[in-house]
Amino acid sequence: MTSNLYGNPHSASRPSKLAGHRVDAIREKALRFFNADPQDWDLVFTANASASMKLVIECMRDAASTTNTPLWVGHHKDAHTSLVGMRELAKTHRCFDNDSQVEKWIESGGRGGPRSRELGLFAYPGQSNMTGRRLPLSWSGRIRRQLHRCEIYTLLDAAALASTGHIDLSDESTAPDFVALSFYKIFGYPDLGALIVRKKSSHILESRRYFGGGTVDMVVAVGDTWHAKKEGALHNRLEDGTVPFHNIFALDHAINVHKRLYGPEPMKFISRHSGKLAKKVYSSLSSLRHANGLPIAIIYKDSAAVYGNSVLQGATIAFNFRRADGSTIGYEEVEKLADEHNIYVRSGSLCNPGGVATYLSWNPSEMRAAYANGHRCSHPVQTMAGKATGVVRVSLGGMSTARDVQTFLDFVKQYYVNDDAGIPLPIQYQAAREEPSPKSTETTLSSVPEQASALSSNQELAKASAPQAHVFERQKSVKKPSINTSPKVLKRSSLVYPPSPPQSPELSSDEMPQYLRHMAPPPGTHLSSANSIGRSKRTIIRNSVAGLLRRT
Ligand SMILES: Cc1ncc(COP(=O)(O)O)c(C=O)c1O
C-alpha cells in the first residue's frame, strides 16, 4: 500500500485493474488455504460469517419464490443466533434437538424434513461457539447421497471451527454446499468474511433478485425495468458494490504471516496446540474443589465431546463457577474480575440460544418469562431462581501459551476456591461427594441440581432475579493471593495478551516454530494500538491474537 496505487476494482484504470487482479489472486489463495480447488469452488467476499449465511438464505428464498416452491430450513440446536435467524425466511423449519435426530433423519432418507417439491437447506455449525464441541462433518456428504425426496443443500457455519480447526475442502463430493466464515476469527485481521460455494451447487444462488453496482452489466431504470447480471464466476453476481479491497489485501499478508508463524500447515499446528491447552484447562477446572469437596466449576460439555480429540472438541471451555454453598457466581462478575487481571474471557448467553436452553435448562416459557422480567442478552440478569442465564467461556488459540493457561488457573484458585472446610457441603451435592467423579463437574442438561428447578411463573422469576451476593463479598473467606499479581507480570501473562513466544511444555521442540521466538511484542503493546493494515507485518501478527477475543 505504500508503494502501489490501488483503485476501486470496478474501474478500468491501471490502479483499478491492479486492485482487481490482486483481489482475484487473493480469492484463489484464500480458497487454497482451505484446500478448496478453484475449479470446484468459488469464494464470495462478505462482511462476516453472518452476512454469508444471510446471503445464502436470501438467495434460496428468491429461488423458492421464483419457482413457487416452499422453502424449508433445518438447523442443529447448537447453532449460533445468526444461523437460527435463517428460519425466518423459510416457510417451514425444524430445530434438531440433538445429533441423533439428525442421524435418524438422514438414515430415514429425510423423513421429518422437507417434502418432495420443497426446497431445503440444512445448516449447522462445525463447532459450537458455546461449548466448543465439534459436530460431524460427514453430515453434508451423507445428506447429498441419501436424501432424494427433494432438492436440499447444506451450509456449514465454520465461523468457530475455522479459528482453531483445520478445514479441508479437497473432496467436494462430501463437503458442504456452502461454508460461511470470518477471517478475523482465524487471523485476527482483517475484518472480512467469506462464503465458500461448491460450484456444482451454485445455481441455487443465481436466482437472487437484488442487484447492486458491480453485479450487473446493464440496467434499464427509466421507462422500463430490465437488467442483465454480470457474467462469469458466481462471485461477480453476489458481491454488491465495492469489495473491501484493502481488507482483502490484508488477508494476503495475514495468510503469509500465519504460515511464517505456524509453519506450512498452520491450522493443523494450531489445532494440536490449542487442543492441548484446552485439555489442560478442562481437566484442571474439572478437578478444582472447595474444601468441602464441592467442585467449583460446572462445565458445559457435550457428553460425546473429548478434550484433546480435535474431531470432537475445539479449544473452548464453557462453565460457571459456584460458591462452596452451591450457589452460582454471576458470569459477568467472573468476566469483570478476570478483565481486571488482564485475562479476557467472554461471558453471557454467547448468541447461542439452543445451547443456553439445553445446557442451562431453560425452557421456552421460562425464557419468555425471563425476558418479561428484564433479562436481555445485552443487559443480562445473571442468575434467576438459582439458574444461570449464561456462562463464562474461555477460548484458546494459536497465540495462547501454557503460561497463559497457568495464569488463568492461578487466578481461579485465588478467587474461586474456598478453603474453609467449615462450610457444609450442600445437601444436594452429598451424593456426588460419596462418589467423586470428574463427571460431577460437568453438565449436559439437568445433571446439576440447581438447574433442575423449573420456574413456573413470572412472579417467581421476578423474585429470583433479586441481586445475588457479589463474588467479592464471598472472597472474604477465600484464600489469598498465591500468584504474582503485579500489573507487569499479569500484563505479560494474560490468556490472550499479544504474543509471547509459547512456553508450552506440551510443545516438543520440533512442534514449536522458531519464528515465534522473535515475535514478543514490545512492552506495553496493546491490541487497540495495532489496528491498521498500513503498518508492518508485525502489526498483523499482533492483531492475529484478536482472533481469540471472539465477541459473538
Ligand atoms: C459459530 C458462529 N457462527 C456465527 C458467528 C457470527 O460470526 P460473525 O460475527 O463473523 O458474523 C460466530 C461468531 O463468533 C460464531 O462463533
The ligand as an SDF file (V2000), in Angstrom:
LIG
                    3D

 16 16  0  0  0  0  0  0  0  0999 V2000
  -20.3960  -20.4220   15.2640 C   0  0  0  0  0  0  0  0  0  0  0  0
  -20.5350  -18.9670   14.9250 C   0  0  0  0  0  0  0  0  0  0  0  0
  -21.3610  -18.6100   13.9390 N   0  0  0  0  0  0  0  0  0  0  0  0
  -21.5220  -17.3340   13.5710 C   0  0  0  0  0  0  0  0  0  0  0  0
  -20.8420  -16.3330   14.2000 C   0  0  0  0  0  0  0  0  0  0  0  0
  -21.0320  -14.9200   13.7490 C   0  0  0  0  0  0  0  0  0  0  0  0
  -19.8750  -14.5430   13.0760 O   0  0  0  0  0  0  0  0  0  0  0  0
  -19.6720  -13.0620   12.5480 P   0  0  0  0  0  0  0  0  0  0  0  0
  -19.5880  -12.2100   13.7480 O   0  0  0  0  0  0  0  0  0  0  0  0
  -18.4110  -13.1270   11.7610 O   0  0  0  0  0  0  0  0  0  0  0  0
  -20.8310  -12.7210   11.7070 O   0  0  0  0  0  0  0  0  0  0  0  0
  -19.9770  -16.6500   15.2580 C   0  0  0  0  0  0  0  0  0  0  0  0
  -19.2650  -15.6110   15.9880 C   0  0  0  0  0  0  0  0  0  0  0  0
  -18.3960  -15.8390   16.7740 O   0  0  0  0  0  0  0  0  0  0  0  0
  -19.8060  -17.9980   15.6150 C   0  0  0  0  0  0  0  0  0  0  0  0
  -18.9660  -18.3560   16.5960 O   0  0  0  0  0  0  0  0  0  0  0  0
  1  2  1  0
  2  3  1  0
  2 15  2  0
  3  4  2  0
  4  5  1  0
  5  6  1  0
  5 12  2  0
  6  7  1  0
  7  8  1  0
  8  9  2  0
  8 10  1  0
  8 11  1  0
 12 13  1  0
 12 15  1  0
 13 14  2  0
 15 16  1  0
M  END
$$$$
